Amino acid sequence: MDFIRYILVLFALLYLSIKVIWTNRDLGQRDFIKQVLIQIYFTGVQAILPVTVVAVLVGTSVIVSTLGGLGGVLSGGHNIGKMVTVIIIREIAPLMTGGLVIVRSITAITTELGYMRVQREIEALESMGISPVRHLLTPRIFGGLFSLFGLNVVFNAVALIIGFVLAQFLVSLSGEVFFSNVFSAITPMDLIGLFLKIGVGGTGIFLIACYHGMSVGLSSSQVPVEVSKASLNSLVFLLTVNFTVSFLMLLYHDKSAWFGGLV
């Protein structure tokens, strides 16, 4: 029953976060947009460097492992682009970017909202007639979601560029062959699956962060407890969404299409 209540409360929080955008529109959009942009800056812009570093490491690891373990199967390297697409774009990118956001932003959002609860700042907003949902939660949820989409674009672009550079250096693979294999391996269902992983997973983890931040009482000792719960629940939710979408895509495709025609 606690788990069911937890899920229902998250859905209610999502509903309220969307509803206040329209119902409280007369309170002024400039401050709302400002809060969204601030969240995009902290979650997205400031995370570009660590995401780039991780993308370089992942792209290098995938290419080296692919050439080392499957070099003979990949027909001289002409299918490396397809392999990179399968491993990086479909699976690793949404997981790694989501994990980095959990480490950086989910913990920060939960901590910030938790201490605002302890210091009664949220009560002060309510006493001034300001909706805490619209002022605090909605900008963090949607700003964080936009940031997650952007970080996935950065991750995929950097990883593919690194993959191309290494493939060209190791097996003299031309850019035309590499990128034609990459784009030919991407299907509309792959883009839908990626969109679902980022959209559903991102919305869920930011909702979880806001919920646990607002669940803090008047004791500061509750803040680290809620931060720990938010981090763990966000990670479990992200993994569940990624596994579910990947499994559904596996059912949709036949086995050979799922692996980009490599088996």
C-alpha positions in Angstrom: 0.0 0.0 0.0 2.9 2.4 0.7 4.3 1.7 -2.8 0.9 2.3 -4.4 0.5 5.6 -2.4 4.0 6.6 -3.5 3.2 6.1 -7.2 -0.2 7.9 -6.9 1.4 10.9 -5.1 4.0 11.2 -7.9 1.3 11.2 -10.5 -0.6 13.8 -8.5 2.5 15.9 -8.3 3.0 15.7 -12.1 -0.6 16.7 -12.6 -0.3 19.7 -10.3 3.0 20.7 -11.9 1.4 20.8 -15.3 -1.9 22.4 -14.1 -0.3 25.4 -12.4 1.3 26.5 -15.7 -2.2 27.3 -17.0 -4.2 28.1 -13.9 -1.7 30.5 -12.5 -0.6 32.1 -15.8 -2.0 35.4 -14.6 0.7 35.6 -12.0 3.3 36.4 -14.6 5.3 34.2 -16.9 8.6 36.1 -16.8 9.6 34.8 -13.3 8.4 31.3 -14.2 10.6 31.3 -17.4 13.5 32.7 -15.4 13.3 29.8 -12.9 13.2 27.3 -15.8 16.2 28.8 -17.4 18.1 28.8 -14.0 17.4 25.1 -13.7 18.5 24.5 -17.3 21.7 26.3 -16.5 22.5 24.3 -13.3 21.3 20.9 -14.6 22.3 21.2 -18.3 24.9 23.8 -19.0 27.1 23.1 -15.9 27.0 19.4 -16.7 28.3 19.6 -20.3 31.9 19.2 -19.3 31.4 16.0 -17.2 29.0 14.6 -19.8 31.6 15.3 -22.5 34.4 13.6 -20.5 32.2 10.5 -19.9 31.2 10.4 -23.6 34.8 10.4 -24.6 35.6 7.6 -22.3 32.5 5.6 -23.4 33.1 6.2 -27.1 36.8 5.1 -26.7 35.9 2.0 -24.7 33.1 0.9 -27.1 35.3 1.2 -30.2 38.4 -0.5 -28.6 36.2 -3.3 -27.2 34.4 -3.7 -30.5 37.5 -3.9 -32.6 39.2 -6.1 -30.0 36.4 -8.6 -29.6 34.5 -8.4 -32.9 37.0 -7.1 -35.4 36.8 -10.2 -37.5 33.0 -10.2 -37.5 32.6 -6.6 -38.5 33.8 -7.1 -42.1 36.9 -4.9 -41.8 35.2 -2.3 -39.7 32.4 -1.3 -42.1 29.7 -2.2 -39.5 31.4 -0.4 -36.6 29.0 2.4 -37.1 26.0 0.1 -36.6 27.6 -1.4 -33.5 28.3 2.1 -32.0 24.7 3.1 -32.7 23.3 0.0 -31.0 25.5 0.3 -27.9 25.8 4.1 -27.4 22.7 5.7 -28.8 20.1 3.1 -27.8 21.4 2.0 -24.5 24.4 3.8 -22.9 23.5 7.4 -23.6 20.2 7.6 -21.7 21.6 5.6 -18.8 24.8 7.5 -18.4 23.3 11.0 -18.7 20.5 10.0 -16.4 23.0 8.7 -13.9 25.1 11.9 -14.0 22.0 14.0 -13.5 21.0 11.9 -10.5 24.5 12.4 -9.0 24.6 16.1 -9.7 21.0 17.5 -9.8 18.7 15.1 -8.1 20.6 15.2 -4.8 21.0 19.0 -5.1 17.2 19.6 -5.7 16.2 17.3 -2.8 18.7 19.0 -0.5 17.6 22.5 -1.6 13.9 21.9 -1.2 14.5 20.0 2.1 16.3 22.9 3.7 13.7 25.3 2.4 11.2 23.2 4.3 13.3 23.2 7.4 13.7 26.9 7.3 10.0 27.5 6.6 10.7 29.3 3.3 8.0 27.4 1.6 5.5 28.5 4.2 6.6 32.0 3.6 5.9 31.7 -0.1 2.4 30.3 0.7 1.7 33.2 3.1 2.6 35.7 0.3 0.1 33.9 -2.1 2.9 32.3 -4.2 2.3 28.7 -5.3 5.3 26.6 -4.2 4.4 24.1 -7.0 4.6 26.7 -9.7 7.5 28.6 -8.2 9.7 25.7 -7.1 8.6 22.3 -8.5 7.4 22.9 -12.0 10.6 24.8 -13.1 12.8 22.1 -11.7 10.9 19.3 -13.4 10.6 20.8 -16.8 13.9 22.6 -16.8 15.6 19.4 -15.7 13.8 17.5 -18.4 14.9 19.9 -21.2 18.4 19.7 -19.8 18.4 15.9 -20.0 17.4 16.0 -23.6 20.2 18.4 -24.4 22.8 16.4 -22.5 21.8 13.3 -24.4 22.4 15.2 -27.7 25.8 16.3 -26.4 26.7 12.8 -25.2 25.7 11.1 -28.5 27.5 13.7 -30.6 30.8 13.5 -28.7 30.7 9.7 -28.4 30.1 9.3 -32.2 32.8 11.8 -33.1 35.3 10.0 -30.9 34.2 6.6 -32.3 34.7 7.9 -35.8 38.2 9.3 -35.0 39.3 6.1 -33.4 37.8 3.9 -36.2 39.5 6.0 -38.8 42.8 5.7 -37.0 42.6 2.0 -36.2 41.0 0.5 -39.3 41.2 3.5 -41.8 37.4 3.7 -41.9 36.2 6.7 -44.0 33.7 9.1 -42.6 31.2 8.4 -45.3 31.1 4.7 -44.5 31.0 5.2 -40.7 28.2 7.8 -40.6 26.2 6.1 -43.3 26.2 3.0 -41.2 25.3 5.0 -38.1 22.3 6.7 -39.7 21.1 3.6 -41.6 21.1 1.7 -38.3 18.7 4.3 -36.6 15.1 3.5 -37.2 12.0 5.6 -36.2 11.3 3.0 -33.4 14.8 3.6 -32.0 14.1 7.4 -31.8 10.7 6.7 -30.2 12.4 4.4 -27.7 15.1 6.9 -26.9 12.5 9.6 -26.5 10.6 7.4 -24.0 13.7 6.6 -22.0 14.6 10.3 -21.7 11.1 11.7 -21.3 9.6 9.1 -18.9 12.9 8.5 -17.1 13.7 12.2 -16.8 10.3 13.2 -15.7 10.2 10.5 -13.1 13.6 11.2 -11.5 12.8 15.0 -11.1 9.4 14.2 -9.7 11.0 11.9 -7.2 13.6 14.6 -6.2 10.8 17.2 -5.7 8.7 14.8 -3.7 11.4 13.8 -1.3 12.6 17.4 -0.9 9.0 18.4 0.0 8.7 15.4 2.4 11.3 16.8 4.8 9.8 17.9 8.1 11.1 20.6 10.5 14.3 18.7 11.4 17.5 19.1 9.4 18.5 15.6 10.2 15.7 14.4 7.8 17.4 16.0 4.8 20.2 13.5 4.2 17.7 10.7 4.7 15.4 12.0 2.0 18.4 12.7 -0.3 19.4 9.1 0.1 15.9 7.9 -0.7 15.6 10.2 -3.7 18.9 9.1 -5.2 18.1 5.4 -4.7 14.5 5.6 -6.0 15.6 7.7 -9.0 18.2 5.2 -10.0 15.8 2.3 -9.6 13.2 4.1 -11.6 15.7 5.1 -14.4 16.9 1.5 -14.7 13.4 0.2 -14.8 12.3 2.5 -17.5 15.4 1.8 -19.6 15.0 -2.0 -19.2 11.2 -1.9 -20.0 11.6 0.2 -23.1 14.5 -1.9 -24.4 12.5 -5.1 -23.8 9.5 -3.7 -25.6 11.8 -2.7 -28.5 13.3 -6.2 -28.5 9.8 -7.7 -28.8 9.0 -5.3 -31.7 12.1 -6.0 -33.7 13.4 -9.5 -34.6 16.7 -10.5 -33.2 18.8 -9.6 -36.2 17.2 -6.1 -36.5 17.7 -5.4 -32.8 21.5 -5.9 -33.1 21.7 -3.8 -36.3 22.0 -6.8 -38.6 25.2 -8.0 -37.0 24.0 -11.5 -36.1 
